[in-house]
Amino acid sequence: MQKPIEFKLAVSPFEAADIILSSPNIKEDLLYWENHVVGNEGKQICTFIFERYYFRTSGRATLTVILENFDGENKVRCMTSGSAESIINIDFGASRNFVSWLKNILAENILKEAEL
């Protein structure tokens, strides 16, 4: 597993989820998604799980995406898994490609990016 990547967004988790869901061909890679309002203060959380086959690793990779605003900031966390091949655990750029795909979808709304 690669290090989680976090983005700060200019839009709420539900608005970001709508942007992701309206992206062309998103359903091809989408395995699961859900969203919830937590408490009475407008706290939101959305979870997405994507899976994609990569020829370069001859295997499937997953991308788990969590959008939330629990501390007042709109955040997205991305975690990849399963993208590495063999005992030396090399993914040949598959995980970076998967996260970049999501970054491109949300590009207009990204305020700041940081590795966790």
ABEGO torsion letter per residue (X at the ends): XBBBBBBBBABBAAAAAAAAAABBGAAAABABBBBBBBEAAGBBBBBBBBBBBBAAAGBBBBBBBBBBAAAGBBBBBBBBBGABBEAAGBAGGAAAAAAAAAAAAAAAABABBBBX
